Amino acid sequence: MTAKDTSIRPILDKAIAGERISADEGLKLLQSHDLAAIGSAADQVSRRMHPEPYRTYNVDRNINYTNICTAVCHFCAFYRGPKSDEGYVLPREELLKKVEETVAVGGNQILMQGGLHPKFKLDWYEELLRDIKSSFPDVNVHGFSPPELHHFTKVNNLSIEEVLTRLKAAGLGSIPGGGAEILVDRVRNELTRGKVMSDDWLNVMRVWHKLGGISTATMMFGHVETLAERIEHLQRVRDLQDETGGFTAFICWTFQPDNTDLSHVPAVGSFEYLKTQAVSRLYLDNVPSIQSSWVTQGLKIGQLAMLFGANDMGSLMIEENVVAEAGTVHYLSLQQIRDAIEELGFEARQRDVFYQLVSPELERKAIEACHNPPQELVQLSV
């Protein structure tokens, strides 16, 4: 596609050819309004990196084990302070029931995150992991974001190496990229108090990768950051990936302002989301996969994102609480996710956290379950 903004054509050609673009070039792309040309280039890069005839999705459940949090994040509608009457900790039996329900519909992973609880010691989390793995040995626990893990070092007076080594031994399988927001301390200081800063977030991931673990990286944008700071975030992710190679995927989404302290900030639209995701694909030449964020964008934009650099539709997301608390509620059935992929001319295939295709038996189990879901999961979707 010929770029209407001719100044970006050399940058797009460079990325399409597999050459690395600079921070200045990335910023120039974000400043451009030529969405069609940027999206087309990102799609070409995605197809070069993923020539396979399928696009993927996952079946998992987001379990928030507590909403009690010592950090104050102005963008978060989910957390409750330690003294709040609305704070909770999921009873262990209820949490294990949620895992059981996930397995029943063909899921093989749980995304487990929570607030920065002021009292729980590391052995509480180790016991939680052992309880899950003893009952569900084939379920991957994609758990504990870098802010949580850094918090564990403070509560327990331990190094991040010791925290991660112990959790890995207890059954932690991979780490989600949550809590990154924008990896620029000016932005983080404006958004939050009492939460991990950029270098420490990156170091958690660095140590985990060096222990042989994998993780995802994320970016929440459209609040107080500048376009240059979005690129700085991408640069820091790219630099760490050059060092460790441990990121399997990158997911970006727009800030959801409703019910937060930043509700006065206008929400950015689909144009900005698609452009930022496309630039992310062009910039992160060393991160294998890009996930669409239909949870914040809805079905149509989530599907369109698959032509703007994404090669993965993300998760069925049997349960989601954090984004929903901010007033954004998009639910898709497994059939809708599969249809969205197939309408674009790809096969729809279920994957695991390692971006490997699951067995045909597990995939069929999930498809069959979506046509006759357990009643407790039906209630979650209404």
C-alpha positions as CSV (number, residue, x, y, z in Angstrom):
1,M,0.0,0.0,0.0
2,T,1.3,3.5,-0.9
3,A,1.6,5.7,2.1
4,K,-0.3,9.0,1.9
5,D,2.2,10.3,4.4
6,T,5.3,9.9,2.1
7,S,7.7,10.7,4.9
8,I,7.0,7.4,6.7
9,R,7.4,5.2,3.6
10,P,11.2,4.6,4.0
11,I,10.6,3.6,7.7
12,L,7.8,1.2,6.8
13,D,9.9,-0.3,4.0
14,K,12.8,-0.8,6.4
15,A,10.6,-2.6,8.9
16,I,9.0,-4.8,6.2
17,A,12.4,-5.8,5.1
18,G,13.3,-7.0,8.6
19,E,15.5,-4.1,9.5
20,R,15.4,-2.6,13.0
21,I,13.8,0.8,13.2
22,S,15.1,3.5,15.6
23,A,13.3,5.3,18.4
24,D,13.1,8.5,16.3
25,E,11.6,6.5,13.4
26,G,9.1,4.8,15.8
27,L,8.0,8.2,17.1
28,K,7.5,9.4,13.6
29,L,5.2,6.5,12.9
30,L,3.1,7.3,16.1
31,Q,2.9,10.9,15.0
32,S,1.6,10.0,11.6
33,H,-2.1,9.7,10.8
34,D,-1.6,7.3,7.9
35,L,-3.2,4.4,9.7
36,A,-3.8,2.3,6.6
37,A,-0.1,2.3,5.6
38,I,1.2,1.6,9.1
39,G,-1.4,-1.2,9.5
40,S,-0.5,-2.7,6.2
41,A,3.2,-2.7,7.0
42,A,2.5,-4.3,10.4
43,D,0.4,-7.0,8.7
44,Q,3.2,-7.8,6.3
45,V,5.6,-8.1,9.1
46,S,3.2,-10.3,11.1
47,R,2.7,-12.6,8.1
48,R,6.5,-12.8,7.5
49,M,7.0,-13.8,11.1
50,H,4.0,-16.1,11.1
51,P,3.6,-17.7,7.7
52,E,1.5,-20.6,9.2
53,P,-2.1,-20.8,7.9
54,Y,-3.6,-20.4,11.4
55,R,-4.0,-17.7,14.1
56,T,-4.3,-18.6,17.7
57,Y,-6.3,-18.1,20.9
58,N,-6.1,-19.4,24.4
59,V,-8.6,-20.7,26.9
60,D,-7.9,-19.5,30.5
61,R,-9.4,-17.8,33.4
62,N,-8.3,-14.6,35.2
63,I,-8.5,-15.3,39.0
64,N,-7.9,-12.3,41.2
65,Y,-7.1,-13.9,44.5
66,T,-7.4,-10.6,46.4
67,N,-8.3,-7.0,45.7
68,I,-6.5,-5.7,48.9
69,C,-3.6,-3.5,47.8
70,T,-1.2,-1.2,49.5
71,A,-0.4,0.7,46.3
72,V,-2.5,3.6,45.2
73,C,-3.0,3.6,41.4
74,H,-5.1,6.4,40.1
75,F,-6.0,4.4,37.0
76,C,-7.3,1.3,38.9
77,A,-10.9,0.8,39.8
78,F,-10.4,-2.7,41.2
79,Y,-8.2,-2.3,44.3
80,R,-9.3,-1.7,47.8
81,G,-7.1,-0.4,50.6
82,P,-6.2,-2.7,53.5
83,K,-8.8,-1.2,55.8
84,S,-11.7,-1.2,53.2
85,D,-14.8,-3.2,54.0
86,E,-14.9,-4.1,50.3
87,G,-11.6,-5.9,50.4
88,Y,-11.6,-9.7,49.9
89,V,-9.3,-12.7,49.8
90,L,-10.7,-15.6,47.8
91,P,-11.2,-18.7,50.0
92,R,-8.9,-21.5,48.9
93,E,-11.8,-23.8,48.1
94,E,-13.5,-21.2,45.9
95,L,-10.2,-20.5,44.1
96,L,-9.7,-24.2,43.4
97,K,-13.3,-24.5,42.2
98,K,-12.6,-21.8,39.6
99,V,-9.6,-23.8,38.3
100,E,-11.8,-26.9,38.2
101,E,-14.4,-25.1,36.1
102,T,-11.7,-23.9,33.7
103,V,-10.4,-27.4,33.2
104,A,-13.9,-28.6,32.6
105,V,-14.3,-26.3,29.5
106,G,-10.9,-27.2,28.0
107,G,-8.8,-24.6,29.6
108,N,-5.2,-25.4,30.5
109,Q,-4.0,-22.1,32.2
110,I,-5.1,-19.7,34.8
111,L,-4.0,-16.1,34.9
112,M,-3.6,-15.4,38.7
113,Q,-3.0,-11.9,39.9
114,G,-4.0,-9.8,42.9
115,G,-3.3,-6.7,44.9
116,L,-0.2,-6.0,47.0
117,H,-1.4,-7.6,50.2
118,P,0.4,-6.2,53.2
119,K,0.5,-9.3,55.4
120,F,0.8,-12.5,53.3
121,K,4.3,-14.1,53.5
122,L,5.9,-16.0,50.7
123,D,4.9,-19.3,52.1
124,W,1.2,-18.4,51.6
125,Y,1.8,-18.1,47.9
126,E,3.9,-21.2,47.8
127,E,1.1,-23.2,49.5
128,L,-1.4,-21.7,47.0
129,L,0.7,-22.9,44.1
130,R,1.2,-26.3,45.5
131,D,-2.5,-26.7,46.2
132,I,-3.3,-25.8,42.5
133,K,-0.6,-28.1,41.0
134,S,-1.4,-31.0,43.3
135,S,-5.0,-31.0,42.1
136,F,-4.4,-29.8,38.5
137,P,-0.9,-30.8,37.5
138,D,-1.5,-30.0,33.8
139,V,-2.7,-26.5,34.4
140,N,-0.1,-23.7,33.9
141,V,-0.2,-21.0,36.5
142,H,0.5,-17.8,34.7
143,G,0.8,-15.8,37.8
144,F,1.9,-12.8,39.9
145,S,2.9,-9.7,38.0
146,P,6.2,-7.9,38.6
147,P,4.6,-5.4,41.0
148,E,3.4,-8.4,43.1
149,L,6.7,-10.2,42.9
150,H,8.7,-7.1,43.8
151,H,6.3,-6.5,46.8
152,F,7.0,-10.1,48.0
153,T,10.7,-9.2,48.3
154,K,9.8,-6.3,50.6
155,V,7.4,-8.2,52.8
156,N,9.8,-11.1,53.2
157,N,13.1,-9.3,53.1
158,L,14.3,-11.6,50.3
159,S,16.1,-11.1,47.0
160,I,14.0,-11.3,43.8
161,E,16.2,-14.3,42.9
162,E,15.1,-16.2,46.0
163,V,11.5,-15.3,45.6
164,L,11.3,-16.4,42.0
165,T,13.3,-19.6,42.7
166,R,11.0,-20.6,45.5
167,L,7.8,-19.8,43.6
168,K,9.1,-21.7,40.5
169,A,9.8,-24.7,42.7
170,A,6.2,-24.5,44.1
171,G,4.7,-24.6,40.6
172,L,4.7,-21.1,39.1
173,G,4.9,-21.7,35.3
174,S,5.1,-18.2,33.7
175,I,4.7,-14.6,34.6
176,P,2.2,-12.1,33.1
177,G,3.4,-8.7,32.0
178,G,0.9,-6.8,34.2
179,G,1.8,-3.6,36.0
180,A,4.0,-2.3,33.3
181,E,1.7,0.6,32.3
182,I,4.4,2.8,30.8
183,L,8.0,1.9,31.8
184,V,9.0,5.5,32.3
185,D,9.4,6.7,35.9
186,R,7.9,10.2,35.2
187,V,4.7,8.5,34.1
188,R,4.7,6.0,37.0
189,N,5.2,8.7,39.6
190,E,2.2,10.5,38.2
191,L,0.0,7.4,38.0
192,T,0.7,5.6,41.2
193,R,2.2,5.5,44.7
194,G,3.8,2.6,46.4
195,K,4.3,0.5,43.3
196,V,7.3,-0.9,41.5
197,M,9.3,1.5,39.3
198,S,10.5,0.8,35.8
199,D,14.0,-0.6,36.5
200,D,12.6,-3.0,39.1
201,W,9.8,-4.2,36.9
202,L,12.3,-5.0,34.2
203,N,14.7,-6.7,36.7
204,V,11.9,-9.0,37.9
205,M,11.5,-10.2,34.3
206,R,15.3,-10.3,33.7
207,V,15.8,-12.6,36.7
208,W,12.8,-14.8,35.8
209,H,14.1,-15.2,32.2
210,K,17.6,-16.1,33.5
211,L,16.0,-18.8,35.7
212,G,14.6,-20.3,32.5
213,G,11.1,-18.8,32.7
214,I,9.0,-17.1,30.1
215,S,6.7,-14.1,30.4
216,T,4.6,-11.6,28.4
217,A,5.1,-7.9,28.2
218,T,2.3,-5.3,28.2
219,M,1.6,-1.6,27.8
220,M,-1.4,0.4,29.0
221,F,-1.5,3.7,27.2
222,G,-3.7,6.7,26.6
223,H,-3.4,8.4,30.0
224,V,-0.6,10.8,31.0
225,E,2.2,9.6,28.8
226,T,3.6,11.3,25.7
227,L,4.1,9.5,22.3
228,A,7.8,9.6,22.9
229,E,7.3,7.8,26.2
230,R,5.3,5.1,24.5
231,I,8.4,4.5,22.3
232,E,10.7,4.6,25.3
233,H,8.5,1.8,26.8
234,L,8.8,-0.2,23.6
235,Q,12.6,0.4,23.6
236,R,13.0,-0.9,27.1
237,V,11.0,-4.1,26.3
238,R,13.1,-4.6,23.1
239,D,16.4,-4.1,24.9
240,L,15.5,-6.6,27.6
241,Q,14.3,-9.1,24.9
242,D,17.7,-8.7,23.2
243,E,19.3,-9.6,26.5
244,T,17.2,-12.5,27.6
245,G,14.8,-13.6,24.9
246,G,12.2,-14.5,27.5
247,F,9.2,-12.6,26.2
248,T,6.7,-14.7,24.2
249,A,4.3,-12.0,23.4
250,F,3.4,-8.3,23.7
251,I,-0.1,-7.0,24.5
252,C,-1.1,-3.3,24.5
253,W,-4.4,-1.8,25.5
254,T,-6.0,1.6,26.1
255,F,-6.5,3.0,29.5
256,Q,-10.2,2.6,30.7
257,P,-10.9,5.8,32.7
258,D,-14.4,5.1,34.1
259,N,-14.7,4.7,37.9
260,T,-11.0,5.7,38.4
261,D,-9.3,8.8,39.8
262,L,-8.5,9.7,36.2
263,S,-12.0,9.6,34.9
264,H,-11.5,13.2,33.6
265,V,-9.0,11.9,31.0
266,P,-10.7,11.3,27.6
267,A,-10.5,7.7,26.5
268,V,-8.5,7.2,23.3
269,G,-10.3,5.6,20.5
270,S,-9.8,2.6,18.2
271,F,-7.7,4.6,15.7
272,E,-5.0,5.2,18.3
273,Y,-5.3,1.6,19.6
274,L,-4.8,0.1,16.1
275,K,-1.9,2.5,15.3
276,T,-0.1,1.9,18.5
277,Q,-0.4,-1.9,18.2
278,A,0.8,-1.7,14.6
279,V,3.8,0.4,15.6
280,S,4.5,-2.1,18.4
281,R,4.7,-4.9,15.8
282,L,7.1,-2.9,13.7
283,Y,9.2,-1.9,16.6
284,L,9.4,-5.1,18.6
285,D,11.2,-7.1,15.9
286,N,12.4,-9.6,18.5
287,V,9.1,-10.4,20.3
288,P,7.5,-13.4,18.5
289,S,3.8,-12.7,19.1
290,I,1.4,-9.7,19.4
291,Q,-2.0,-10.2,21.1
292,S,-5.2,-8.4,20.1
293,S,-6.9,-6.8,23.1
294,W,-10.6,-7.5,22.4
295,V,-11.3,-7.3,26.1
296,T,-10.9,-3.5,26.0
297,Q,-11.7,-3.0,22.3
298,G,-14.6,-5.3,21.6
299,L,-15.2,-7.9,18.9
300,K,-14.9,-5.8,15.8
301,I,-11.8,-3.9,16.7
302,G,-10.3,-7.0,18.3
303,Q,-10.8,-8.8,15.0
304,L,-9.4,-5.9,12.9
305,A,-6.3,-5.8,15.1
306,M,-5.5,-9.2,13.6
307,L,-4.8,-7.2,10.4
308,F,-2.8,-4.6,12.2
309,G,0.1,-6.8,13.5
310,A,-1.5,-9.2,15.9
311,N,-1.2,-12.9,15.3
312,D,-3.1,-14.0,18.4
313,M,-6.7,-13.3,19.6
314,G,-5.7,-13.6,23.2
315,S,-7.8,-15.6,25.7
316,L,-11.4,-16.7,25.9
317,M,-11.1,-15.0,29.4
318,I,-13.7,-17.0,31.2
319,E,-13.6,-14.5,34.0
320,E,-12.2,-10.9,34.1
321,N,-12.6,-8.4,36.9
322,V,-10.1,-5.6,36.7
323,V,-11.1,-4.1,33.3
324,A,-14.8,-4.7,34.2
325,E,-14.4,-2.6,37.4
326,A,-13.4,0.3,35.1
327,G,-16.7,0.1,33.2
328,T,-15.5,-1.8,30.2
329,V,-17.3,-5.1,29.7
330,H,-16.7,-7.1,26.5
331,Y,-17.4,-10.8,26.6
332,L,-16.9,-13.1,23.7
333,S,-17.8,-16.8,23.4
334,L,-15.2,-19.3,22.1
335,Q,-17.3,-19.6,18.9
336,Q,-17.1,-15.8,18.4
337,I,-13.4,-15.9,18.8
338,R,-13.0,-18.7,16.4
339,D,-15.4,-17.1,13.9
340,A,-13.5,-13.8,14.1
341,I,-10.3,-15.6,13.1
342,E,-11.8,-17.7,10.4
343,E,-13.6,-14.8,8.8
344,L,-10.1,-13.4,8.1
345,G,-9.2,-16.5,6.1
346,F,-7.1,-18.2,8.8
347,E,-7.6,-21.5,10.7
348,A,-8.5,-20.9,14.4
349,R,-6.3,-23.0,16.7
350,Q,-6.0,-23.2,20.5
351,R,-2.6,-22.7,22.0
352,D,-0.9,-22.9,25.4
353,V,1.1,-20.2,27.2
354,F,4.2,-21.3,25.2
355,Y,2.4,-20.5,22.0
356,Q,2.4,-24.2,21.1
357,L,-0.8,-25.7,19.7
358,V,-2.7,-27.8,22.2
359,S,-3.7,-31.4,21.4
360,P,-6.6,-31.9,19.1
361,E,-8.4,-33.7,22.0
362,L,-8.1,-30.6,24.3
363,E,-9.2,-28.3,21.5
364,R,-12.3,-30.4,20.7
365,K,-13.1,-30.5,24.4
366,A,-13.1,-26.7,24.6
367,I,-15.2,-26.4,21.4
368,E,-17.8,-28.9,22.7
369,A,-17.9,-27.3,26.1
370,C,-18.6,-23.9,24.6
371,H,-21.8,-25.3,23.0
372,N,-23.0,-26.7,26.4
373,P,-21.2,-24.7,29.1
374,P,-21.6,-25.4,32.8
375,Q,-24.3,-23.3,34.4
376,E,-21.9,-21.5,36.7
377,L,-19.9,-20.3,33.7
378,V,-23.1,-19.2,31.9
379,Q,-23.8,-17.0,34.8
380,L,-20.4,-15.3,34.5
381,S,-21.2,-14.1,31.0
382,V,-24.5,-12.3,31.6
